């Protein structure tokens, strides 16, 4: 062992065994504590690549938001202005003309161009009534009203519909219209989906579902809760190249398990988390064929938050619009995790609404009672509107909905990309991630094969693959017999102050580690890559000493 390499922490293996059942996101807190201790012992700087919170923000949509805020305040003072800091609320009559004057007076200010472009886009592309549009914006930026409609604001829905058609359907959306439900981030969307699917008897306790894994850990943990206890079939991305590298794709034989009509739903993150690869066109086509010919009522829940990091990404919402509930969050692409901006998209012609009509009389009666306070004919409520009501325990449906300022910022995020005809922001984002990815892999000495299906927002590194590549099968067997898979992330935290997550916590290969490429600088990923390789070399040196 090199003299400058840190010595192994003798307690790390035992502790790793104890922590096997902990969620990787909870385990992260312990790793951070260990990394903090490492900093105190040596001249290290903690590098936390455990979470996917990006270290960038999209500036222009935020500048437009704050400029619009000034217009909103001006409109309130027009109605009432008291020296104690009290103003009125915006009035609709003539507000568009005043907004146009405001834009002319402030045309040089940051964000003005986006506001003007978004305004003209809605007028020209969607024949929006100018006063209706600007009044919705003024009230949204001020936040003086409850959301109406409660599911999503009218003009926010129009902009986000166009955005999803562009970004998740590669500008080739299916026929028809998607209804949208604005939610408090993708996490709230997940909660609402699981809840409403069960409340409406579309999924019941013990039902069979499938998960494409590796997957975002809550999709593993939620179905295990006592409330659901679903019978889960995991379909693993276990395809390998001839020379033993992961492709992070699925075999035809495994995808064909979805033909079983007992599997009622499949949950997907696409691109995946953590491998960060999109479904191959062949796999998507196979799923389409299975739905059309074998399992027509298969409910598809796809979480496509990382789709914008892949050129020409195409979601299953585009290929199977009638079966797919799509979750999309603006958080990663725009550096906006704190905004909690996401939507659930469901085509107006969908199997969910149709399956509600085929429930038993007893189930229909229970749902009639549940939603009877909302409508004279609650049986006609669409599934997506039931989700809105369920999100507020039905009784608080009248105050449901994402806050107006959040929806306004969402509108501006969407229009920013819609008006970026040359995809300048997208290309820059994809290049930024790609540079970090290459910095990580090149410094490990491992080989990264180019792949157009890779988003690169995360990277999952299977240490056993590279143990075999560099040191042979005997060394790989030694690792598995001698150490717990969690030992890698604990040693990285304890010895080098690096916080990475265990891939096994995402139902990935047990000896894989997951690094976020979003929240550190390029030079930091060089250090991470070098430390990963160093840990592997330490293990090999220990094996040689043990054998001799």
C-alpha positions, -999 to +999 in steps of 0.1 A: +000+000+000+013+034-008+025+054+022+002+084+014-029+062+012-053+062+042-055+031+063-087+010+063-112+018+090-116-016+108-151-009+119-165+001+085-173-035+074-193-042+105-211-009+104-219-014+067-236-047+075-258-030+101-269-003+077-279-026+048-317-020+052-315+018+054-327+039+025-298+054+006-312+089+012-312+083+049-278+066+048-265+098+032-269+117+065-246+092+082-221+094+053-220+132+057-213+128+094-184+105+086-171+128+059-172+157+085-151+136+108-127+129+080-123+166+074-114+172+110-087+145+108-071+154+075-068+183+050-099+172+031-128+191+017-161+172+018-175+166-017-212+155-016-222+138-048-250+120-030-280+141-040-292+154-073-297+190-063-280+209-092-255+237-086-269+259-114-300+280-120-318+292-150-316+330-147-338+344-174-371+329-162-364+341-127-355+376-139-389+377-158-406+365-126-392+393-105-399+419-132-435+407-135-437+411-097-430+448-100-458+451-125-481+432-101-473+455-072-479+486-095-513+472-104-522+467-068-512+503-059-534+516-087-564+503-069-555+512-033-524+526-018-521+533+019-490+545+037-491+517+061-481+493+033-516+482+022-526+480-015-556+466-034-558+437-058-553+438-096-583+447-118-588+431-152-602+460-173-574+475-194-547+456-177-532+443-210-527+478-223-510+488-190-488+457-192-477+466-228-468+501-216-449+486-187-428+464-210-420+494-232-408+514-202-387+485-189-376+469-222-339+470-212-344+453-179-335+416-175-365+393-181-384+419-202-377+400-234-390+368-221-422+384-207-428+401-240-421+369-260-444+348-237-472+373-240-470+374-278-467+336-280-500+331-262-517+358-282-505+346-315-503+308-310-534+304-287-555+335-294-555+344-257-576+373-246-550+399-235-568+411-204-576+375-193-540+366-197-523+395-180-549+395-152-541+358-145-504+367-145-508+397-122-529+377-096-504+348-099-473+369-092-490+386-063-506+354-050-538+371-038-563+344-047-569+307-044-559+287-075-588+287-100-591+262-117-577+242-088-560+216-110-538+241-129-542+277-141-556+281-176-526+298-192-501+278-172-517+246-186-514+259-221-477+267-218-468+235-200-488+214-225-467+229-253-435+224-233-442+187-227-450+182-264-417+198-272-395+183-246-410+149-238-426+141-272-397+154-293-421+179-309-442+150-322-470+147-296-498+122-301-533+133-311-555+148-285-549+168-254-532+160-220-548+173-189-523+186-163-523+187-125-497+211-111-481+196-079-457+205-052-427+189-069-424+154-082-425+140-047-460+153-042-470+139-076-458+105-065-478+106-033-510+117-051-506+090-077-503+061-052-531+075-031-556+081-058-549+048-076-558+030-044-587+053-033-603+046-067-598+009-066-575+009-097-548-006-075-558-025-043-539-040-014-517-069-026-521-062-063-493-071-087-472-042-101-438-041-119-408-018-114-381-012-139-350-011-118-327+005-108-352+031-098-356+061-076-358+045-041-393+058-030-408+037-059-393+007-042-402+017-006-438+030-011-453-002-025-439-020+006-458+001+031-486-017+050-512+005+033-503-010-001-482-041+002-482-046-035-468-078-051-438-063-069-421-078-099-387-061-104-375-060-140-338-053-139-316-035-165-292-064-165-282-064-202-244-066-206-221-061-235-199-090-248-170-076-228-189-074-195-201-038-193-235-027-183-258-012-210-285-004-184-311-018-208-337-046-204-339-080-221-368-088-243-376-118-221-378-097-190-400-070-207-423-098-219-432-105-182-455-075-186-477-097-208-491-112-176-525-095-171-521-099-133-495-071-135-518-040-133-492-012-133-456-006-142-436+022-126-407+036-145-381+064-142-371+073-177-342+082-180-334+059-151-322+069-117-293+062-110-279+048-143-294+077-161-303+060-194-334+063-214-354+033-225-341+020-259-365+025-288-366-013-291-378-016-255-404+011-259-417-005-290-419-038-272-439-023-244-462-007-270-468-041-286-475-057-253-501-031-244-518-034-278-518-072-279-515-087-244-522-063-215-543-034-228-552-021-193-516-019-181-513+013-162-479+030-170-466+055-145-434+072-159-413+097-141-395+116-168-377+144-149-343+138-166-357+136-202-345+170-211-308+159-207-311+135-237-313+149-273-346+140-290-360+123-259-394+106-264-415+095-234-439+067-232-466+094-228-460+100-265-461+063-276-489+051-252-508+082-243-540+064-233-522+042-207-496+066-194-496+088-163-465+110-167-448+129-139-425+157-149-406+181-126-389+214-135-365+211-106-334+195-121-333+212-156-338+247-143-320+244-109-353+248-091-356+221-065-367+248-040-396+259-062-414+225-060-427+228-095-441+196-112-470+183-132-489+151-137-500+146-173-529+124-183-544+122-218-581+132-220-588+098-236-574+073-211-578+039-196-581+052-161-614+069-166-627+039-186-617+015-158-636+036-133-668+029-152-661-009-149-658-010-111-682-031-091-715-015-079-702-016-044-670+002-053-690+028-074-712+034-044-683+040-021-667+065-045-700+082-051-701+089-014-665+100-013-668+126-040-705+136-036-697+169-020-679+180-052-705+173-079-741+163-084-728+135-106-695+125-089-693+093-110-685+115-140-654+131-123-623+124-143-595+105-126-571+135-127-597+157-110-602+130-083-564+133-077-568+170-071-596+163-045-577+134-029-547+157-025-567+177-001-587+149+016-617+158-007-632+181+020-606+208+013-609+205-025-621+242-026-586+253-015-567+228-036-540+236-061-504+247-064-497+282-052-501+309-078-465+322-077-452+287-082-475+283-112-463+316-126-427+306-123-435+272-139-451+291-168-420+311-174-397+280-172-419+265-199-420+295-221-382+300-218-377+267-236-405+272-260-391+305-272-355+291-273-358+280-309-321+271-312-321+251-279-292+271-267-300+264-230-306+227-236-274+222-255-254+240-229-269+220-201-262+187-219-226+198-225-221+208-189-232+174-176-212+156-203-180+173-193-185+164-157-193+128-166-161+125-186-140+141-158-153+114-134-147+084-156-114+094-171-099+099-137-111+065-126-092+049-155-124+030-164-138+031-199-170+050-207-186+040-240-205+067-258-243+061-258-270+085-272-294+071-246-274+083-216-285+114-198-255+115-175-272+133-147-261+105-125-235+078-130-237+043-116-204+026-114-203-012-107-171-018-088-173-056-095-172-049-132-140-029-129-125-053-102-127-080-129-114-058-156-083-047-137-075-076-114-095-106-125-122-129-113-103-140-082-102-104-069-139-099-076-147-131-056-125-119-028-144-086-025-177-103-023-166-128+003-147-104+024-166-071+024-202-058+025-212-039-006-218-007+016-182-008+026-172+012-005-194+042+003-184+041+040-147+040+032-150+069+007-168+090+033-145+080+062-112+081+043-116+107+016-146+128+027-166+118-004-203+112-001-217+089-027-248+066-025-249+028-028-265+016-060-280-014-042-304+010-025-319+017-059-323-020-067-292-018-088-261-040-086-251-045-050-215-034-056-224-003-076-221+033-064-241+063-075-227+097-081-247+128-090-231+148-118-252+179-110-240+194-078-202+197-079-177+214-102-158+196-130-126+195-110-144+179-081-153+149-102-117+144-111-110+140-073-140+117-069-128+095-098-093+093-084-106+083-050-128+056-064-098+041-082-077+044-051-103+025-030-102-003-056-064-004-054-066-005-016-089-035-017-065-053-042-035-046-020-053-060+010-061-092-009-024-096-019-014-092+018-040-116+029-029-143+004+008-139+013 
